[in-house]
Amino acid sequence: MTLSFDPDSLTLPRAHFIGGAYVPAAEGMTLHRPSDGQAFADCPVADAALVDQAVQTARTALATSGWGSVRPRERTRVLQRWADLIEQDGPTLAKLEAVASTRPVGHLIAGDIAVTAEQIRFFAEFADKEGSAVVPTDGTSFGMILTEPYGVVGAITPWNFPLSMAGWKLGPALAAGNAVVLKPSEMTPFATLRMAELAVQAGVPAGLINIVLGDGPTTGTALTGHPDIAKVSFTGSTGAGAAIMANIARTGVKPMTLELGGKSPQVVFADADLDRTAAAIAGSILSNAGQACVAGSRVIVQDSVAEALTERLLARMAAIRPGPTWDETTDYAPIISERQISRMESIVEASRAAGAECLTGGARLDRPGYFYAPTLLAGVTEQSPAVREEIFGPVLTLQTFHEEDEALALADHPTYGLAAGLFTRDLSRAIRLTQALQAGTVWVNRYSRSRDHILPTGGYRQSGIGKDLGREAYHANRKSKSVLIGL
């Protein structure tokens, strides 16, 4: 099957999806394709009234369908059918996502589509396997902890992995018996709309999933602050997460799950397998051109092997195959927008002005679109902008250490604590340092998630609150009630 396609041949949905149908909308923000910089579509902006319409539709659908109280196994079956349709519709979903995003069509078919379907199946199985509990009390009483859905969950997903992030939000919320109003990124809405269509085809009651398009200041603010939104789930930048918390506080209090920014270290000891280590580090920063919250952007390597590791990293960074996301041979992605690539340029230049040595990259690639060369900065300090700030691009910093304590001090970031990598053959050191590293996820001798969705993800410090994935994500979509009966 040929995966490559003509981006101008696609018919794109340009409306909100409410109550199981598209709701016509006026023109909104102009969208540009990252691969060539061309304007190609617009994204409407839902105002507070339309957000309210979506929320009330979700409330009505939840009440009339009985989704939250239906036999749990029925929720499981419906969600599994949805996952099957996502896989079957893979080529269409891949094109809708690739045309607007940074995800190459080949990567979507090989990974994102199947991962999204797997996530939904994973959470579907919780519907009839996790629930209330009888708890030990004294002989004069009978104690229970009951769990029940929140109601309507408000979700906001980012532009970097639109399909799988929608799966992160929709899967656990629906399995737990809730309805969802979801706002995808205004830059990458199209595949998420198609996912919602497929859900209705699979038997998810119309109105349980509503997609409102728009930006953060208008649509996102209306959604997260809506009084009938019972819980908020957001993935995005730390700044946006803080704004959401403030917005919620202005209208009351409600639970929230926030998966936010990162500036993750990769600590390499002299006993590590350097070929394997270089492959893992390069993969973490070259995949999606470093546009991932968990990107391992800070290499901290023992001084005795720094030169050998650097040589291996430079070789891998030179072997990229950039190209448009609609070309199946592309393995190196563009940056999402002119604004983002300009910000990246300013951080790299400020770091060089502060003394960083650019070993490779440090500039745009000479081709259409928003492509930035893989970049390795050495000679940086903790005060360098490239070390302090989340760049969200293919920029690695390189620092060296001599002793273990020095490595830990360099790894510790004052703001973020989302993920960390550790490369060593010493099992005792690995166990000791996984306990010491201040991060919500630590990978040892690898730097990537697996398809074991049982492992939750979430950060320390300003990298977030709560967890996505794992049973934690399911339980985060249910509230508990303590019951004590006198006998």
C-alpha positions in Angstrom: 0.0 0.0 0.0 1.3 3.4 -0.9 1.1 5.8 2.0 2.2 9.0 0.3 -0.6 11.3 -0.7 -1.4 14.7 -2.3 -2.2 17.1 0.6 -4.5 19.2 -1.6 -6.7 16.2 -2.4 -8.1 15.9 1.1 -11.6 16.9 2.1 -11.2 18.3 5.7 -13.9 18.6 8.3 -14.2 22.3 9.3 -16.9 22.2 11.9 -17.6 21.4 15.5 -18.9 17.9 16.3 -21.8 18.1 18.8 -24.5 15.6 19.5 -23.2 13.1 16.9 -23.2 15.5 14.0 -21.2 18.4 12.5 -22.3 21.8 13.5 -21.6 24.4 10.8 -19.2 27.2 11.9 -18.0 30.5 10.5 -14.4 30.8 9.2 -11.8 31.2 11.9 -8.0 31.0 12.3 -6.0 30.4 9.1 -3.9 27.2 9.4 -0.5 26.6 7.7 1.0 23.3 6.8 4.2 22.8 8.7 5.7 20.8 5.8 5.6 23.7 3.3 4.3 26.7 5.2 1.3 27.0 2.9 -2.1 28.2 4.2 -4.6 25.4 3.5 -7.5 25.5 5.9 -9.2 27.4 8.7 -10.2 26.4 12.2 -13.4 27.9 13.6 -13.4 29.3 17.2 -16.2 28.1 19.5 -17.4 30.9 21.8 -18.8 30.5 25.3 -22.3 29.9 24.0 -21.3 27.1 21.7 -19.2 25.5 24.4 -22.2 25.6 26.7 -24.2 23.9 23.9 -21.7 21.1 23.8 -21.6 20.7 27.6 -25.4 20.6 27.9 -25.6 18.1 25.0 -23.1 15.9 26.9 -25.2 16.2 30.1 -28.3 15.2 28.3 -26.7 12.3 26.5 -25.3 11.0 29.7 -28.7 11.1 31.4 -30.7 9.7 28.5 -28.2 6.9 27.5 -27.6 5.7 31.0 -23.9 5.3 30.0 -22.6 5.8 33.5 -24.9 3.1 35.0 -25.1 0.7 32.1 -23.8 -2.8 32.6 -20.0 -2.2 32.7 -19.3 -5.0 30.2 -21.4 -3.2 27.6 -19.2 -0.1 27.9 -16.2 -2.4 27.3 -17.7 -3.9 24.2 -18.6 -0.5 22.6 -15.2 0.9 23.3 -13.6 -2.2 21.8 -15.6 -1.8 18.6 -14.4 1.8 18.5 -10.8 0.7 18.7 -11.4 -1.8 15.9 -12.8 1.0 13.7 -9.9 3.2 14.4 -7.5 0.5 13.2 -9.6 -0.1 10.1 -9.8 3.6 9.3 -6.0 4.0 9.8 -5.2 5.3 6.3 -7.9 8.0 6.5 -6.9 9.0 10.0 -3.2 9.1 9.1 -3.8 11.5 6.2 -6.1 13.8 8.2 -3.4 14.0 10.9 -0.3 14.2 8.7 -1.5 17.0 6.5 -1.8 19.5 9.4 0.7 18.2 12.0 4.3 17.2 12.4 3.6 13.5 12.3 4.9 11.8 9.1 2.3 9.5 7.5 4.5 6.5 7.7 5.1 7.0 11.5 1.3 7.3 12.0 0.5 4.1 10.2 3.4 2.2 11.9 2.8 3.6 15.4 0.2 6.2 16.4 -2.9 4.6 14.9 -2.3 1.2 16.5 -1.2 2.8 19.8 -4.4 4.8 20.0 -6.5 1.8 19.4 -4.6 -0.2 22.0 -5.0 2.6 24.6 -8.8 2.6 24.1 -8.9 -1.2 24.4 -6.7 -1.0 27.5 -9.1 1.4 29.3 -12.2 -0.4 28.0 -11.1 -3.4 30.1 -11.2 -1.4 33.3 -15.0 -0.8 33.0 -15.9 -4.2 34.5 -12.8 -4.9 36.5 -12.2 -1.8 38.7 -14.9 -0.5 41.0 -16.1 -0.3 44.5 -14.7 -2.1 47.5 -15.7 -3.5 50.9 -13.2 -2.3 53.5 -12.4 -3.7 57.0 -14.3 -2.1 59.9 -15.1 -3.3 63.4 -17.9 -5.8 64.0 -20.6 -3.2 64.6 -20.5 -1.7 61.1 -20.1 -2.5 57.4 -17.8 -0.2 55.4 -17.7 0.4 51.6 -15.9 2.8 49.2 -18.2 3.4 46.2 -16.9 4.9 43.0 -19.0 6.7 40.3 -18.4 8.8 37.2 -17.9 12.5 37.6 -20.3 13.5 34.8 -19.0 15.7 32.0 -15.2 15.8 31.6 -13.5 18.8 29.9 -10.4 17.7 27.9 -7.8 19.7 26.0 -5.2 18.0 23.8 -2.0 19.3 22.3 -0.9 19.5 18.6 2.2 17.2 18.8 0.4 13.8 19.0 -3.2 14.6 18.3 -4.6 11.0 17.9 -2.9 9.3 20.8 -3.5 12.3 23.1 -7.2 12.1 22.3 -7.0 8.4 23.2 -5.4 9.4 26.5 -8.3 11.6 27.4 -11.3 9.9 25.8 -10.4 6.2 26.7 -10.4 6.4 30.5 -13.1 9.0 30.8 -15.6 7.0 28.7 -14.6 3.7 30.2 -15.3 5.2 33.7 -18.8 6.2 32.6 -18.4 9.9 31.8 -19.2 12.1 28.8 -16.5 14.3 27.3 -16.3 17.7 25.7 -12.8 17.8 24.1 -11.0 20.7 22.5 -8.1 19.6 20.2 -5.3 22.0 19.3 -6.5 24.6 16.9 -3.6 23.6 14.7 -4.4 19.9 14.4 -8.1 19.2 14.8 -9.0 17.0 11.8 -8.1 13.5 12.9 -9.8 14.0 16.3 -13.0 14.9 14.6 -12.9 11.7 12.6 -12.3 9.7 15.7 -15.5 11.1 17.2 -17.4 10.1 14.1 -16.0 6.6 14.4 -17.1 6.4 18.1 -20.7 7.1 17.1 -20.5 4.4 14.4 -19.2 2.0 17.1 -22.2 2.6 19.3 -21.0 5.3 21.7 -24.2 7.2 22.3 -24.3 10.4 20.3 -23.5 13.4 22.5 -21.1 11.5 24.8 -18.2 12.8 22.8 -18.4 16.4 21.7 -15.5 18.2 19.9 -15.3 22.0 20.1 -12.7 23.7 17.9 -11.0 26.9 18.9 -8.1 28.5 20.7 -7.1 28.6 24.4 -8.1 32.1 25.4 -11.6 31.8 24.0 -12.7 28.2 23.7 -10.3 26.7 26.3 -11.2 29.3 28.9 -14.9 28.8 28.4 -14.5 25.0 28.6 -12.4 24.7 31.7 -14.3 27.4 33.6 -17.8 26.0 32.7 -19.7 25.3 35.9 -21.1 22.0 34.5 -17.6 20.6 33.7 -16.9 18.3 36.6 -13.3 17.5 35.9 -10.6 18.9 33.6 -7.8 16.9 31.8 -5.1 18.9 30.0 -1.9 18.1 28.2 0.3 21.0 27.1 2.7 23.6 28.4 3.3 24.5 32.0 2.3 28.1 31.3 -1.1 27.0 29.8 -1.6 24.6 32.7 -1.1 27.4 35.2 -3.6 29.5 33.3 -6.2 26.7 33.4 -5.7 26.4 37.2 -6.3 30.1 37.6 -9.3 30.0 35.4 -10.9 27.1 37.4 -10.2 28.9 40.6 -12.1 32.0 39.4 -15.2 29.9 39.0 -14.8 27.4 41.9 -12.9 24.2 42.4 -12.8 21.0 40.5 -10.4 18.1 40.1 -7.9 18.2 37.3 -5.2 16.2 35.6 -2.4 18.3 34.1 0.4 16.7 32.1 2.8 19.6 31.4 6.2 20.6 30.2 9.6 18.9 30.7 13.3 19.4 30.4 14.4 15.9 30.9 17.9 14.7 31.6 19.7 11.7 30.2 22.5 10.6 32.5 25.2 8.5 30.9 27.8 6.6 32.9 31.1 5.3 31.5 30.0 1.7 31.8 27.0 2.2 29.5 26.7 0.6 26.1 27.5 3.7 24.1 26.0 2.5 20.8 22.7 1.6 22.4 22.8 4.8 24.5 23.4 7.0 21.4 20.5 5.4 19.6 18.2 6.0 22.5 19.2 9.6 23.0 19.1 10.4 19.3 15.8 8.8 19.0 14.3 10.8 21.8 15.3 14.1 20.3 14.9 13.4 16.6 11.5 11.7 16.9 8.9 14.3 16.0 11.8 16.7 15.8 12.0 16.8 19.6 8.4 18.0 19.9 7.4 15.9 22.8 7.0 16.8 26.5 9.2 13.9 27.5 12.0 14.7 25.0 15.4 13.9 26.6 16.9 17.2 25.8 19.7 17.4 28.4 22.6 14.9 28.0 24.7 14.6 31.1 27.6 12.3 30.4 30.6 11.1 32.4 33.7 12.9 31.2 35.7 9.9 30.3 33.2 8.9 27.6 31.9 12.3 26.5 33.9 12.4 23.3 33.0 8.9 22.2 29.3 9.5 22.9 29.4 12.9 21.1 30.8 11.3 18.0 28.0 8.7 17.9 25.3 11.4 18.5 26.7 13.6 15.7 26.6 10.7 13.3 23.0 9.9 14.0 22.0 13.6 13.8 23.6 13.8 10.3 21.6 10.8 9.0 18.1 12.4 9.1 15.7 12.2 6.1 13.6 15.4 6.3 10.5 15.7 4.1 6.9 16.6 4.0 4.6 14.7 6.4 2.6 13.3 3.5 5.7 11.5 2.0 6.0 8.0 3.4 9.9 8.1 3.1 10.1 11.0 5.6 11.5 10.2 9.0 12.4 13.7 10.3 9.5 16.0 11.0 9.0 19.8 10.5 8.4 22.2 13.4 4.7 23.0 13.9 4.7 26.7 13.1 6.7 29.8 12.2 6.2 31.1 15.7 7.6 27.9 17.3 10.7 27.8 15.0 11.4 31.5 15.6 11.3 30.9 19.4 13.7 28.0 19.0 16.1 30.1 17.0 16.1 32.8 19.7 16.8 30.4 22.5 19.7 28.8 20.6 21.2 32.2 19.7 20.9 33.4 23.3 22.6 30.2 24.5 25.5 30.7 22.0 25.8 34.3 23.1 26.2 33.0 26.6 29.0 30.7 25.7 27.5 27.6 24.3 29.4 25.8 21.4 27.2 24.6 18.6 28.7 21.3 17.4 26.1 20.8 14.7 22.9 22.4 13.5 21.8 25.7 15.0 19.8 26.8 12.0 16.9 26.1 9.8 17.2 23.6 7.0 17.2 25.1 3.5 13.9 23.7 2.3 10.2 24.8 2.3 8.3 24.6 5.5 9.4 24.9 9.1 12.4 22.5 9.4 15.2 23.0 12.0 18.4 21.1 11.9 19.2 18.7 14.7 21.4 20.7 17.1 23.9 19.8 19.7 25.1 22.5 22.1 28.2 21.8 24.3 29.8 24.1 26.9 26.5 25.0 28.5 25.9 25.8 32.2 22.8 25.6 34.3 22.1 29.2 33.5 22.1 28.7 29.7 18.7 29.3 28.2 18.9 26.0 26.3 19.3 24.2 29.7 16.7 26.2 31.6 13.9 26.5 29.1 11.7 23.9 27.4 12.6 24.3 23.7 10.3 21.7 22.2 12.5 21.0 19.3 15.5 19.0 18.1 18.1 20.7 20.4 20.3 18.7 22.8 22.6 20.2 25.4 25.7 18.4 26.5 27.2 18.6 30.0 29.8 16.4 31.7 30.4 15.1 35.2 33.0 13.1 37.0 31.3 11.8 40.1 27.8 10.4 40.7 26.8 13.2 43.0 27.7 15.8 40.4 25.5 13.9 37.8 22.5 14.0 40.1 23.0 17.8 40.8 23.1 18.5 37.1 20.1 16.3 36.4 18.0 18.1 39.0 16.0 20.9 37.2 14.5 23.7 39.3 11.3 23.8 37.3 10.6 20.5 35.6 10.5 16.8 36.6 8.6 14.9 33.9 11.0 12.2 32.9 14.7 11.1 33.0 17.0 8.6 31.4 19.7 6.6 33.0 22.3 4.6 31.1 24.5 2.2 33.1 25.4 -1.5 33.4 25.6 -1.2 37.2 22.4 -2.6 38.6 23.0 -1.2 42.1 23.6 2.3 40.7 20.5 2.0 38.5 18.3 1.2 41.5 19.9 3.8 43.6 19.6 6.6 41.1 16.0 5.8 40.0 15.1 6.5 43.6 17.1 9.7 43.7 16.1 11.3 40.3 13.3 13.8 40.7 11.1 12.7 37.8 7.7 11.1 37.3 9.1 8.5 34.9 12.7 7.1 34.8 13.8 5.0 31.9 16.9 2.8 32.3 19.0 1.9 29.3 16.2 3.1 27.0 14.3 6.4 26.5 10.8 5.8 25.3 7.5 4.4 26.4 6.5 0.9 25.5 3.0 -0.3 24.6 2.5 -1.4 28.2 -0.2 1.2 29.0 -0.3 0.0 32.6 2.6 2.3 33.4 1.2 5.8 34.3 2.8 9.0 33.1 2.9 12.3 34.9 5.4 14.7 36.4 6.9 16.2 39.5 7.2 19.9 40.3 5.7 22.1 37.5 5.6 19.2 35.1 2.1 18.4 36.2 -0.6 17.1 38.6 -2.0 13.6 38.5 -1.4 10.8 36.0 -2.3 9.8 32.5 -2.3 6.1 31.4 -2.3 3.2 33.8 -5.1 2.4 36.2 -4.4 5.8 37.8 -6.0 7.5 34.7 -9.1 5.4 35.0 -9.5 6.1 38.7 -8.9 9.8 38.1 -12.1 9.8 36.1 -14.2 8.4 39.0 -15.1 10.0 42.3 -15.3 8.0 45.5 -17.9 7.9 48.3 -17.4 6.4 51.7 -20.3 4.4 53.2 -20.5 3.2 56.8 -23.6 1.1 57.8 -24.3 0.4 61.5 -25.2 -3.3 62.1 
